[in-house]
Amino acid sequence: MSYFDAASAAPLHPVARQALVAALDEGWADPARLYREGRRARLLLDASRQTAAEAVGCRPDELVFTPSGTLAVHTGVSGAMAGRRRTGRHVVVSAVEHSSVLHAAAAYDPTEVGVDRTGRVDAAAFAAALRPDTALACLQSANHEVGTVQPVGEAARLCREAGVPLLVDAAQSLAWGPVEDGWSVLAASAHKWGGPPGVGLLAVRKGVRFAPQGPADERESGRSPGFANLPAIVAAAASLRAVREEAAAERARLSELVERIRSRVPGLVPDVEVVGHPTLRLPHLVTFSCLYVDGEALLGGLDRAGFSVSSGSSCTSSTLTPSHVLRAMGVLSEGNVRVSLPPGTPAADVERFLDVLPGVVRSVRDELGAPAAPPAAAAVPSGPQDSAGSPDAPALTVDSLGRRCPIPVIELAKVIGDVPVGAVIAVLSDDEAARLDIPAWCQMRDQEYVGERAAERGTAYLVRRRS
């Protein structure tokens, strides 16, 4: 089985395993105690903090360990907002932040800043969203779904000029190197770089107004209450140092493998959109979406073929809504595949994936009755398209109510050739994914997306045939 989902959780690094086993014997005591076992535990905790701080690029006394990356994010957001409560309750976030950041920001007055089709934030637009009552801004270092690297350094400079602290979610990028300087608060999670689950990092720069909002405790500077899981912390710090030492070689090797996927998939599989920035991206991650494909069926087929991958398609989500990242980018969401290679991935595994993928996609499309090729152009109408003369009145209506994507898109593709060039088709759908996938299909097929209208049931999505 080839595991291609390191962006969700990287396999435990061998150094983490060794450190964890050793620390179970040496680091079980309370590091706050003065007897020998406590002193030994304190030495392990201090050494781990020093190691992690060096990797982050901060002082050891600026960094604390938390029980998870999610808790690090929530503690960072709530503490920074409380520390600047006199400024206001406004917080600026990018539209593609991890859900933990968006959930934490939702407790205040958030403004989401959009991204381009590569998933990248414009730093000037991000800064333009700052207001006099902005207490905090949040920007990830790199996106967890498409790998796009964000302009953290420039955004941090603009935030600093406005007097607003910047919180950076560095979970996806910390294994590859330190975040650009200028941030005020930083959060990360050990299981993203090959450490054990259940360990997060929270760094708060000296001079940043910060008031922890969790239960009161004297441990970890009052920012992470409770008895620390010291063996896991030791393993997390040791593995972070190890992956950083290997980062340069693995970056070059995995970048070549990812580029191999990015360049060859569009030629191997028809109607594929590779998403994310082509160059400003993480070295181990690539995401693509396949037209006329059900994401759950695609992942199941790849799993049976021996590949573990992830997806942002709504049919693979417990909420049955498309990924907020893909939605913000305005790209196709159904048939979405995220490949994130863990360190050490053999090139032979990638070649086998490229051999298997076309057959799996073809099988899913055949099962759904997807069209084989775009229709030929029909004659241009010589008269008005309807009795009222409205150019947007549908010449044909496709009823796909009660059917999940990609079915509405497939039904649209089947009938687009039945209307003349210039005519409009209305697709009725009550699937939220259609709002994203029908415009994306239009862009991929060079058809005109007219817009959407409320219908008696669901929504009518209007498409004008251009070719």
Rosetta blueprint (number, residue, H / E / L):
1 M L
2 S E
3 Y E
4 F L
5 D E
6 A L
7 A L
8 S L
9 A L
10 A L
11 P L
12 L L
13 H L
14 P H
15 V H
16 A H
17 R H
18 Q H
19 A H
20 L H
21 V H
22 A H
23 A H
24 L H
25 D H
26 E H
27 G L
28 W L
29 A L
30 D L
31 P L
32 A L
33 R L
34 L L
35 Y L
36 R H
37 E H
38 G H
39 R H
40 R H
41 A H
42 R H
43 L H
44 L H
45 L H
46 D H
47 A H
48 S H
49 R H
50 Q H
51 T H
52 A H
53 A H
54 E H
55 A H
56 V H
57 G L
58 C L
59 R L
60 P H
61 D H
62 E H
63 L E
64 V E
65 F E
66 T E
67 P L
68 S L
69 G H
70 T H
71 L H
72 A H
73 V H
74 H H
75 T H
76 G H
77 V H
78 S H
79 G H
80 A H
81 M H
82 A H
83 G H
84 R L
85 R L
86 R L
87 T L
88 G L
89 R L
90 H E
91 V E
92 V E
93 V E
94 S E
95 A L
96 V L
97 E L
98 H L
99 S H
100 S H
101 V H
102 L H
103 H H
104 A H
105 A H
106 A L
107 A L
108 Y L
109 D E
110 P E
111 T E
112 E E
113 V E
114 G L
115 V L
116 D L
117 R L
118 T L
119 G L
120 R L
121 V L
122 D L
123 A H
124 A H
125 A H
126 F H
127 A H
128 A H
129 A L
130 L L
131 R L
132 P L
133 D L
134 T E
135 A E
136 L E
137 A E
138 C E
139 L L
140 Q L
141 S L
142 A E
143 N L
144 H L
145 E L
146 V L
147 G L
148 T E
149 V E
150 Q L
151 P L
152 V H
153 G H
154 E H
155 A H
156 A H
157 R H
158 L H
159 C H
160 R H
161 E H
162 A H
163 G L
164 V L
165 P L
166 L E
167 L E
168 V E
169 D E
170 A L
171 A L
172 Q L
173 S L
174 L H
175 A H
176 W H
177 G L
178 P L
179 V L
180 E L
181 D L
182 G L
183 W L
184 S L
185 V E
186 L E
187 A E
188 A E
189 S E
190 A H
191 H H
192 K H
193 W L
194 G L
195 G L
196 P L
197 P L
198 G L
199 V L
200 G E
201 L E
202 L E
203 A E
204 V E
205 R L
206 K L
207 G L
208 V L
209 R L
210 F L
211 A L
212 P L
213 Q L
214 G L
215 P L
216 A L
217 D L
218 E L
219 R H
220 E H
221 S H
222 G H
223 R L
224 S L
225 P L
226 G L
227 F L
228 A L
229 N L
230 L H
231 P H
232 A H
233 I H
234 V H
235 A H
236 A H
237 A H
238 A H
239 S H
240 L H
241 R H
242 A H
243 V H
244 R H
245 E H
246 E H
247 A H
248 A H
249 A H
250 E H
251 R H
252 A H
253 R H
254 L H
255 S H
256 E H
257 L H
258 V H
259 E H
260 R H
261 I H
262 R H
263 S H
264 R H
265 V H
266 P H
267 G H
268 L H
269 V L
270 P L
271 D L
272 V E
273 E E
274 V E
275 V E
276 G L
277 H L
278 P L
279 T L
280 L L
281 R E
282 L L
283 P L
284 H L
285 L E
286 V E
287 T E
288 F E
289 S E
290 C E
291 L L
292 Y L
293 V L
294 D L
295 G H
296 E H
297 A H
298 L H
299 L H
300 G H
301 G H
302 L H
303 D H
304 R H
305 A L
306 G L
307 F E
308 S E
309 V L
310 S E
311 S L
312 G L
313 S L
314 S H
315 C H
316 T H
317 S L
318 S L
319 T L
320 L L
321 T L
322 P L
323 S L
324 H H
325 V H
326 L H
327 R H
328 A H
329 M H
330 G L
331 V L
332 L L
333 S L
334 E L
335 G L
336 N E
337 V E
338 R E
339 V E
340 S E
341 L L
342 P L
343 P L
344 G L
345 T L
346 P L
347 A H
348 A H
349 D H
350 V H
351 E H
352 R H
353 F H
354 L H
355 D H
356 V H
357 L H
358 P H
359 G H
360 V H
361 V H
362 R H
363 S H
364 V H
365 R H
366 D H
367 E H
368 L H
369 G L
370 A L
371 P L
372 A L
373 A L
374 P L
375 P L
376 A L
377 A L
378 A L
379 A L
380 V L
381 P L
382 S L
383 G L
384 P L
385 Q L
386 D L
387 S L
388 A L
389 G L
390 S L
391 P L
392 D L
393 A L
394 P E
395 A E
396 L E
397 T E
398 V E
399 D E
400 S L
401 L L
402 G L
403 R L
404 R L
405 C L
406 P L
407 I H
408 P H
409 V H
410 I H
411 E H
412 L H
413 A H
414 K H
415 V H
416 I H
417 G H
418 D H
419 V L
420 P L
421 V L
422 G L
423 A L
424 V E
425 I E
426 A E
427 V E
428 L E
429 S E
430 D L
431 D L
432 E L
433 A L
434 A H
435 R H
436 L H
437 D H
438 I H
439 P H
440 A H
441 W H
442 C H
443 Q H
444 M H
445 R H
446 D L
447 Q L
448 E E
449 Y E
450 V E
451 G E
452 E E
453 R E
454 A E
455 A L
456 E L
457 R L
458 G L
459 T E
460 A E
461 Y E
462 L E
463 V E
464 R E
465 R L
466 R L
467 S L
